Amino acid sequence: MTFNISERIVDDMVAAGINFVTTVPCKQLAGVIDLVEKNDQIRHVPSNKEDEGMGLCAGSYMGGGKPCIIMQNTAIGVTVNTLSALIQFYQFPLPMLISYRGEVGEPVACQVEMALHTKPILQQMNIPTFHFHKKSDVEELPAILAYTQMCKKPTAILTDASFWRAA
């Protein structure tokens, strides 16, 4: 495959009608974030915290937008209340593009602990979760984005280091 993963992700988001994206800085997702910022079909509003970003996404959805949040898995713990009491309770479709830090090859030791808890937290909250390991996994993104809208639920798209190394 000879495509740029970051470009493919942003193109798929635009094709799915996503027109509002909030982001929290992340080294692994920096290429996607840069392209979102440059895309004139997407309103990009950076957030200081992930739960704040989810509130912005809820507001966008209530105003007729199709939002997405881009974040790290290390913040899943601080978003639990916002996810359950706002996003899930009011049935807001919210794709969450998440860098999955803390797996084999992770250079930062403190990232490992949250990696151990990420999937169990998402499973406990009944949030559909998709894990991208290899470059070809990006082929699933259009269907995941459509699924998110159809079921009116948040969905987690975990992108690990091996996925980004393939880029």
PAKE-830028 format. One record per residue: residue number from 1; residue in three letters; z, x, y of N, C-alpha, C in turn. Coordinates in steps of 0.1 Angstrom, whole numbers, plus 2048, in hexadecimal, padded with zeros to 3 digits. Last residue first. Example, Ala and Ser with C-alpha at 12.3 -4.5 7.8 and 13.67 -1.06 7.14 Angstrom:
ATOM  num  residu  nup  neast  nnorth  caup  caeast  canorth  cup  ceast  cnorth
ATOM    2     ser  847    880     7EA   847     889      7F5  84F    881     800
ATOM    1     ala  84E    884     7C7   84E     87B      7D3  84E    884     7DF
This chain:
ATOM  num  residu  nup  neast  nnorth  caup  caeast  canorth  cup  ceast  cnorth
ATOM  167     ala  85B    820     823   853     81D      82F  84C    82A     833
ATOM  166     ala  86C    828     810   85E     825      80C  855    823     818
ATOM  165     arg  884    828     81E   87E     835      81B  86F    834     817
ATOM  164     trp  889    80D     81E   885     813      82B  87F    821     829
ATOM  163     phe  890    809     803   886     801      809  880    808     816
ATOM  162     ser  8A6    81A     801   89A     81D      7F9  88E    815     7FF
ATOM  161     ala  8B9    80E     812   8B3     81B      816  8A7    81E     80E
ATOM  160     asp  8B2    7EA     812   8BA     7F6      80F  8B2    802     813
ATOM  159     thr  8B5    7CC     820   8AC     7D6      81F  8B3    7E3     81D
ATOM  158     leu  8BB    7AA     819   8C1     7B7      819  8B6    7C2     817
ATOM  157     ile  8BA    78E     828   8B0     797      822  8B5    7A5     824
ATOM  156     ala  8C9    76F     824   8CC     77D      827  8C1    785     820
ATOM  155     thr  8C7    751     836   8C4     759      82A  8C5    767     82E
ATOM  154     pro  8D6    732     83F   8D4     740      842  8D0    747     835
ATOM  153     lys  8C2    714     83B   8CE     71C      838  8CB    72A     83D
ATOM  152     lys  8AD    701     837   8B6     701      843  8C3    708     840
ATOM  151     cys  899    701     825   8A7     6FD      820  8B1    6FD     82B
ATOM  150     met  883    708     835   883     6FC      82C  891    6F8     829
ATOM  149     gln  889    720     841   887     714      849  888    708     841
ATOM  148     thr  88C    730     82A   897     72F      833  895    723     83C
ATOM  147     tyr  872    72F     81F   87D     729      818  889    727     821
ATOM  146     ala  864    73E     832   861     730      830  86C    728     829
ATOM  145     leu  870    757     82D   871     751      83B  86E    742     83A
ATOM  144     ile  868    75B     813   876     75A      816  878    753     824
ATOM  143     ala  84C    75D     815   852     752      80E  861    750     811
ATOM  142     pro  84A    774     825   845     767      82A  84B    75C     823
ATOM  141     leu  857    788     814   85D     784      820  857    777     825
ATOM  140     glu  84C    793     7FD   854     787      7FC  858    781     809
ATOM  139     glu  842    7AC     804   838     7A1      802  83F    793     800
ATOM  138     val  856    7BE     805   853     7B7      811  849    7AB     810
ATOM  137     asp  856    7CA     7EC   85F     7BE      7EE  85C    7B7     7FB
ATOM  136     ser  847    7E1     7EE   840     7D5      7EB  849    7C8     7EC
ATOM  135     lys  85B    7F5     7F3   852     7F1      7FE  84B    7E3     7FB
ATOM  134     lys  87A    7EC     7E4   86E     7F3      7E5  864    7ED     7EF
ATOM  133     his  890    7DB     7E9   892     7E9      7E4  886    7F2     7E6
ATOM  132     phe  89F    7C0     7F7   892     7C8      7F7  896    7D7     7F4
ATOM  131     his  8AE    7A4     7EC   8B0     7B2      7EE  8A3    7BA     7ED
ATOM  130     phe  8BA    785     7F8   8AE     78C      7F3  8B0    79B     7F6
ATOM  129     thr  8CE    769     7F5   8CD     777      7F9  8C2    77E     7F1
ATOM  128     pro  8DC    74B     802   8D1     752      7FA  8CF    760     7FF
ATOM  127     ile  8FD    747     803   8F2     74B      80C  8E8    751     803
ATOM  126     asn  917    73F     7FA   90B     738      7F6  8FF    73B     7FF
ATOM  125     met  92C    74E     800   928     745      80A  91C    73D     806
ATOM  124     gln  92D    75F     7EA   938     755      7EB  934    74A     7F6
ATOM  123     gln  916    76E     7EF   916     765      7E4  921    75B     7E5
ATOM  122     leu  91F    77C     806   913     773      807  913    769     7FB
ATOM  121     ile  934    78B     7F9   937     782      805  92B    778     806
ATOM  120     pro  926    79A     7E5   930     78F      7E2  933    786     7ED
ATOM  119     lys  915    7AA     7F6   90F     79F      7EE  91A    795     7E9
ATOM  118     thr  92A    7B9     805   91F     7B1      80B  91A    7A6     802
ATOM  117     his  93C    7CA     7F9   940     7BD      7FC  935    7B4     801
ATOM  116     leu  930    7E3     7F6   937     7DD      7EB  93A    7CE     7EC
ATOM  115     ala  929    7E8     810   91F     7E6      807  924    7DF     7FA
ATOM  114     met  942    7EE     81C   93C     7E1      81F  930    7DE     815
ATOM  113     glu  946    808     810   94F     7FD      80E  949    7F0     810
ATOM  112     val  931    819     81A   931     815      80B  93A    809     809
ATOM  111     gln  934    821     833   92B     816      831  92C    811     823
ATOM  110     cys  944    837     833   94B     82B      836  941    81F     834
ATOM  109     ala  932    84D     82E   93B     848      823  941    83A     827
ATOM  108     val  911    851     833   91D     84D      83A  927    846     831
ATOM  107     pro  8FA    854     824   901     860      829  90E    85D     830
ATOM  106     glu  8EF    845     807   8F5     842      814  8FD    84F     818
ATOM  105     gly  8E7    848     7ED   8E0     84F      7F7  8E5    84D     805
ATOM  104     val  8EF    828     7E2   8ED     836      7DE  8E3    83C     7E9
ATOM  103     glu  8FA    814     7FF   8F6     816      7F1  8F4    825     7EE
ATOM  102     gly  900    810     81A   90B     813      811  907    814     802
ATOM  101     arg  8EE    7F4     829   8F4     802      82A  8FF    803     81F
ATOM  100     tyr  8D5    7E2     82D   8E0     7E3      823  8E4    7F1     822
ATOM   99     ser  8CC    7D1     849   8CC     7DE      843  8D8    7DF     83A
ATOM   98     ile  8BF    7B0     849   8CB     7B8      849  8C9    7C6     842
ATOM   97     leu  8B5    795     858   8AF     7A1      853  8BA    7AB     854
ATOM   96     met  8BA    774     852   8C2     780      857  8BC    78C     850
ATOM   95     pro  8AE    755     85D   8AB     761      855  8B3    76D     85B
ATOM   94     leu  8BC    737     85F   8BD     744      865  8BA    750     85C
ATOM   93     pro  8BD    716     866   8B6     720      85E  8B6    72D     865
ATOM   92     phe  8DB    705     868   8D1     70D      870  8CA    717     867
ATOM   91     gln  8EF    6F2     861   8E3     6F3      85A  8D8    6FA     862
ATOM   90     tyr  908    6F1     86B   8FE     6E9      872  8F0    6EB     86C
ATOM   89     phe  915    701     858   91A     6F4      85A  90F    6EB     861
ATOM   88     gln  908    71A     85A   907     712      84E  90B    703     850
ATOM   87     ile  90D    722     876   8FF     722      86F  8FE    719     863
ATOM   86     leu  92A    71B     879   91F     717      882  911    717     87B
ATOM   85     ala  93B    721     865   93F     716      86E  934    712     878
ATOM   84     ser  92E    736     857   933     72A      850  934    71E     85A
ATOM   83     leu  927    74A     86A   91D     745      860  921    738     85A
ATOM   82     thr  93F    74D     877   933     748      87F  929    743     875
ATOM   81     asn  94F    758     863   952     74B      869  946    745     870
ATOM   80     val  940    770     85B   943     765      852  946    758     859
ATOM   79     thr  93B    786     86B   933     77A      86D  937    76E     864
ATOM   78     val  94A    79C     863   94E     795      870  946    789     873
ATOM   77     gly  93D    7A2     84A   94B     79E      84B  94F    796     858
ATOM   76     ile  924    7AC     852   925     7A0      84B  933    79A     84C
ATOM   75     ala  921    7C5     85D   927     7BB      866  928    7AD     85F
ATOM   74     thr  914    7D5     84B   922     7D9      84E  929    7CE     857
ATOM   73     asn  8FA    7CE     84A   903     7C7      841  912    7CA     844
ATOM   72     gln  8EB    7CB     86B   8F0     7D3      85F  8F9    7CB     857
ATOM   71     met  8CF    7B6     876   8DD     7BB      877  8E0    7C5     86B
ATOM   70     ile  8BE    79D     886   8BC     7AA      880  8C9    7B1     882
ATOM   69     ile  8B7    77A     884   8C0     785      888  8BE    791     880
ATOM   68     cys  8A1    762     891   8A4     76B      887  8AE    775     88C
ATOM   67     pro  897    740     89A   89D     74D      89C  89E    755     88F
ATOM   66     lys  882    72C     8A9   884     731      89B  889    73F     89C
ATOM   65     gly  88B    712     8C1   886     71F      8BD  888    721     8AE
ATOM   64     gly  897    6FC     8CB   889     6FA      8C5  884    708     8C1
ATOM   63     gly  8B1    6FE     8D3   8A7     6FD      8DD  899    6FD     8D8
ATOM   62     met  8BD    703     8BB   8C0     6F6      8C1  8B6    6F4     8CD
ATOM   61     tyr  8B5    71E     8B8   8B0     713      8AF  8B2    706     8B5
ATOM   60     ser  8C2    72B     8CD   8B4     72B      8CD  8AF    720     8C4
ATOM   59     gly  8DD    726     8C5   8D8     721      8D1  8C9    720     8D2
ATOM   58     ala  8DD    736     8AD   8DF     727      8AD  8DA    720     8B9
ATOM   57     cys  8D8    74F     8B8   8CE     749      8AF  8D0    73A     8AE
ATOM   56     leu  8F0    753     8C6   8E4     752      8CE  8D9    74C     8C5
ATOM   55     gly  901    753     8B0   903     749      8BA  8F6    747     8C2
ATOM   54     met  8F9    76B     8A5   8F7     75E      89D  8F8    752     8A6
ATOM   53     gly  901    77D     8B8   8F3     77B      8B5  8F0    76E     8AE
ATOM   52     glu  91C    77C     8B4   917     778      8C1  908    775     8BF
ATOM   51     asp  91E    788     89B   921     77A      89C  91D    774     8AA
ATOM   50     glu  915    7A2     8A1   90D     799      899  911    78B     89A
ATOM   49     lys  916    7AD     8C3   91C     7AB      8B6  914    7A1     8AE
ATOM   48     asn  904    7B0     8D8   90F     7BA      8D7  915    7BA     8C9
ATOM   47     ser  8E0    7AC     8D4   8EE     7A7      8D4  8F8    7B3     8D3
ATOM   46     pro  8C1    7A7     8E5   8CB     7B0      8DE  8D9    7AA     8DF
ATOM   45     val  8A8    791     8E2   8B5     792      8E9  8BF    79B     8E1
ATOM   44     his  887    78B     8E4   891     794      8DE  89D    795     8E7
ATOM   43     arg  86F    774     8DC   87A     777      8E6  885    77F     8DF
ATOM   42     ile  84F    77B     8D1   85D     77A      8CD  866    77D     8D9
ATOM   41     gln  836    780     8DA   838     773      8D4  847    771     8CF
ATOM   40     asp  835    79A     8E2   835     790      8ED  837    782     8E7
ATOM   39     asn  847    7B5     8D6   83E     7AA      8D2  840    79E     8DC
ATOM   38     lys  859    7C9     8DB   84B     7CA      8E1  842    7BE     8DF
ATOM   37     glu  86F    7C2     8CC   870     7C3      8DB  863    7C3     8E1
ATOM   36     val  864    7C4     8B2   869     7B7      8B7  869    7B7     8C7
ATOM   35     leu  861    7E0     8B1   855     7D7      8B1  859    7C9     8B6
ATOM   34     asp  87C    7E8     8B2   873     7ED      8BC  867    7E4     8BD
ATOM   33     ile  885    7DC     89A   88B     7D8      8A7  882    7DC     8B2
ATOM   32     val  877    7EB     887   875     7DC      888  87A    7D8     896
ATOM   31     gly  882    804     88B   873     802      88C  870    7F3     88E
ATOM   30     ala  89E    801     886   899     804      893  88A    802     895
ATOM   29     leu  8AB    7FC     86F   8A2     7F2      873  89C    7F4     881
ATOM   28     gln  8BA    814     86B   8B0     810      861  8A6    806     866
ATOM   27     lys  8CB    813     883   8C1     81D      881  8B6    81A     877
ATOM   26     cys  8D1    7F8     897   8D2     7FD      889  8C7    807     887
ATOM   25     pro  8DF    7E1     8AF   8D9     7EE      8AB  8DB    7F2     89D
ATOM   24     val  8D8    7BF     8A8   8E3     7C9      8AB  8DD    7D6     8A7
ATOM   23     thr  8C3    7A5     8B6   8C5     7B1      8AE  8D2    7B8     8B2
ATOM   22     thr  8B1    787     8B4   8BC     78E      8B9  8BF    79A     8B0
ATOM   21     val  894    776     8BA   89B     780      8B2  8A6    786     8BA
ATOM   20     phe  87E    75C     8BA   88A     761      8C0  891    76A     8B6
ATOM   19     asn  869    752     8AB   866     755      8B9  873    75A     8C1
ATOM   18     ile  859    74E     88D   865     753      893  862    758     8A1
ATOM   17     gly  842    746     880   846     73E      88C  853    743     892
ATOM   16     ala  838    755     86C   841     74A      868  846    742     874
ATOM   15     ala  82A    768     87B   823     75E      873  82B    753     86F
ATOM   14     val  841    777     884   838     76F      88D  830    765     886
ATOM   13     met  849    781     86B   852     779      873  84A    771     87D
ATOM   12     asp  833    791     864   837     785      85B  840    77C     863
ATOM   11     asp  834    7A4     878   828     79B      877  82B    78F     86F
ATOM   10     val  84C    7B0     872   84B     7A9      87F  83F    7A0     87E
ATOM    9     ile  846    7BB     858   851     7B2      85A  84F    7AA     867
ATOM    8     arg  830    7CC     85E   82E     7C1      855  839    7B6     857
ATOM    7     glu  83C    7DF     86E   832     7D6      874  830    7CA     86B
ATOM    6     ser  84E    7EA     85B   853     7E4      867  849    7DA     86E
ATOM    5     ile  83C    7F5     848   845     7EA      845  84A    7E3     851
ATOM    4     asn  81A    7FA     84B   827     7FD      851  830    7F2     84F
ATOM    3     phe  806    800     82F   80A     7F8      83A  817    7FD     83F
ATOM    2     thr  7F7    805     816   7F7     80D      822  7FA    805     82E
ATOM    1     met  800    808     7F4   800     800      800  800    809     80C
